[in-house]
């Protein structure tokens, strides 16, 4: 089962996040073979961390909950909340297979939340700008709840354009970069 996990930082938690960086990476190292994509999101300044995205393939929902809630930053109070949803990898690749590589251009997390008829289930044109792309699904995988994408784009507005605006109650766009040890 593929899962999208977005831990959002609690305001003022940057010092604690930095203090726990090695523990976070060591925890994520345990999931290296299951990882589809990962990386931090940032405030508009491009410097201040605001969250952490992990897209991972795990055996079941119990493993997913353990992954999300046993994470050291979550356990220590860095995060204010967690968005954990089933996800479907429409690109069929990991971020490490992305032809643009980790450093070319600006990256964004585009998160569209919706209800009703499913939207954007086909991979959009411009696939070369997509690092990860797929629908957010209910726990049983039957209901569409939105779409999550990691995108290379010149700016946030261009990144937002990967989703059909009218199909979502809200579309969030966050600066994002490839994660992992530096």
C-alpha positions as CSV (number, residue, x, y, z in Angstrom):
1,X,0.0,0.0,0.0
2,X,1.4,3.4,-1.0
3,X,1.0,6.2,1.5
4,X,1.4,10.0,1.5
5,X,2.5,11.4,4.9
6,X,2.8,15.1,5.5
7,X,4.0,16.1,8.9
8,X,3.4,19.9,9.4
9,X,5.7,21.7,11.9
10,X,4.4,23.3,15.0
11,X,5.3,27.1,15.1
12,X,8.6,27.7,16.8
13,X,9.8,24.1,16.5
14,X,12.8,24.8,14.2
15,X,15.4,24.6,17.0
16,X,14.0,21.2,18.1
17,X,13.8,20.0,14.5
18,X,17.5,20.8,14.0
19,X,18.4,19.1,17.3
20,X,16.6,15.9,16.2
21,X,17.9,15.9,12.6
22,X,20.2,12.8,13.0
23,X,17.4,10.9,14.8
24,X,15.0,11.7,12.0
25,X,17.4,10.6,9.3
26,X,18.3,7.4,11.2
27,X,14.6,6.6,11.5
28,X,14.0,7.2,7.8
29,X,17.0,5.1,6.9
30,X,15.0,2.1,8.2
31,X,12.5,2.8,5.3
32,X,15.0,3.4,2.5
33,X,13.8,0.6,0.3
34,X,10.1,1.5,0.8
35,X,10.6,5.2,0.1
36,X,9.1,6.7,-3.0
37,X,9.8,10.4,-2.2
38,X,10.8,12.5,0.7
39,X,11.8,16.0,1.7
40,X,11.1,19.1,3.7
41,X,8.7,21.9,2.9
42,X,9.6,25.5,3.6
43,X,8.0,28.9,4.3
44,X,7.9,31.5,1.5
45,X,11.5,32.6,2.5
46,X,12.7,29.2,1.2
47,X,14.8,28.7,4.4
48,X,12.4,28.1,7.3
49,X,11.2,24.4,7.5
50,X,7.4,24.0,7.7
51,X,7.0,20.3,7.4
52,X,8.2,17.0,6.1
53,X,6.8,14.9,3.2
54,X,7.2,11.2,2.9
55,X,5.7,8.9,0.3
56,X,6.3,5.3,1.2
57,X,5.1,1.8,0.3
58,X,4.2,-0.2,3.4
59,X,2.4,-3.5,4.0
60,X,-0.8,-2.2,5.7
61,X,-2.4,0.6,7.6
62,X,-0.9,-0.4,11.0
63,X,2.6,-0.1,9.5
64,X,1.6,3.3,8.1
65,X,0.4,4.6,11.4
66,X,3.6,3.3,13.1
67,X,5.7,5.0,10.4
68,X,3.9,8.4,10.9
69,X,3.5,8.5,14.6
70,X,6.7,6.8,15.9
71,X,8.8,9.2,13.9
72,X,11.2,11.0,16.4
73,X,10.1,14.6,15.4
74,X,6.5,13.6,15.9
75,X,7.2,12.0,19.2
76,X,9.1,15.1,20.4
77,X,6.6,17.7,19.4
78,X,8.1,19.2,16.3
79,X,4.9,18.5,14.3
80,X,1.5,20.0,15.0
81,X,-0.4,17.5,12.8
82,X,0.0,14.7,10.3
83,X,-1.9,14.2,7.1
84,X,-1.7,10.4,6.4
85,X,-3.6,9.1,3.3
86,X,-3.4,6.2,0.9
87,X,-1.9,7.3,-2.3
88,X,-1.4,5.8,-5.8
89,X,1.9,6.3,-7.7
90,X,0.7,7.3,-11.1
91,X,4.2,7.8,-12.4
92,X,5.4,4.4,-11.3
93,X,8.8,5.7,-10.2
94,X,10.6,7.1,-7.2
95,X,12.0,10.6,-6.9
96,X,15.5,9.2,-7.4
97,X,14.3,8.2,-10.9
98,X,13.2,11.7,-11.7
99,X,15.0,12.7,-14.9
100,X,15.6,16.3,-13.7
101,X,17.6,15.2,-10.7
102,X,17.5,16.7,-7.2
103,X,19.0,20.2,-7.9
104,X,17.6,21.5,-11.2
105,X,15.0,24.2,-10.6
106,X,12.6,24.9,-7.8
107,X,10.5,22.1,-6.2
108,X,7.0,22.4,-4.8
109,X,4.5,20.2,-2.9
110,X,1.1,20.8,-4.5
111,X,-1.7,19.4,-2.4
112,X,-5.3,19.5,-3.6
113,X,-8.0,18.5,-1.2
114,X,-11.5,17.8,-2.5
115,X,-14.6,15.7,-2.3
116,X,-17.0,14.5,-4.9
117,X,-16.1,13.2,-8.3
118,X,-12.4,12.3,-8.6
119,X,-10.2,14.7,-10.6
120,X,-6.8,14.7,-12.2
121,X,-6.6,10.9,-12.3
122,X,-4.6,11.0,-15.5
123,X,-1.0,12.2,-15.5
124,X,-1.0,15.8,-16.8
125,X,0.9,16.9,-19.8
126,X,4.4,18.2,-18.9
127,X,5.2,14.9,-17.1
128,X,8.9,15.8,-17.1
129,X,8.2,18.4,-14.4
130,X,6.5,15.8,-12.1
131,X,8.7,14.2,-9.4
132,X,5.7,12.3,-7.8
133,X,2.0,12.4,-8.7
134,X,-1.1,10.6,-7.5
135,X,-4.5,10.7,-5.9
136,X,-5.1,10.9,-2.1
137,X,-7.5,8.1,-1.1
138,X,-9.6,7.0,1.8
139,X,-8.2,4.4,4.2
140,X,-9.8,1.6,2.3
141,X,-8.6,3.1,-1.1
142,X,-12.1,3.5,-2.5
143,X,-12.8,7.2,-2.2
144,X,-10.9,10.0,-3.8
145,X,-10.0,12.8,-1.3
146,X,-7.6,14.9,-3.4
147,X,-4.3,14.8,-5.2
148,X,-0.7,15.2,-4.1
149,X,2.2,16.1,-6.4
150,X,5.8,17.0,-6.1
151,X,6.6,19.3,-9.0
152,X,9.5,21.3,-10.6
153,X,8.3,24.7,-11.7
154,X,9.5,28.3,-12.1
155,X,7.2,29.5,-9.4
156,X,4.4,28.5,-7.0
157,X,1.6,29.6,-9.4
158,X,3.0,27.5,-12.2
159,X,3.2,24.5,-9.8
160,X,-0.4,25.1,-8.8
161,X,-1.4,24.7,-12.4
162,X,-0.7,21.0,-12.4
163,X,-4.1,20.5,-10.8
164,X,-7.6,21.5,-12.0
165,X,-8.5,24.4,-9.7
166,X,-12.3,24.0,-9.9
167,X,-12.1,20.4,-8.8
168,X,-10.7,21.1,-5.3
169,X,-12.0,22.8,-2.2
170,X,-8.4,24.0,-1.6
171,X,-5.0,23.8,-3.3
172,X,-1.9,24.3,-1.1
173,X,1.5,25.0,-2.6
174,X,4.6,24.7,-0.5
175,X,8.3,25.1,-1.5
176,X,9.8,21.6,-1.3
177,X,13.2,20.1,-1.9
178,X,14.5,16.5,-2.3
179,X,15.1,15.0,1.2
180,X,17.7,12.7,2.7
181,X,21.1,13.0,4.2
182,X,23.3,15.8,3.0
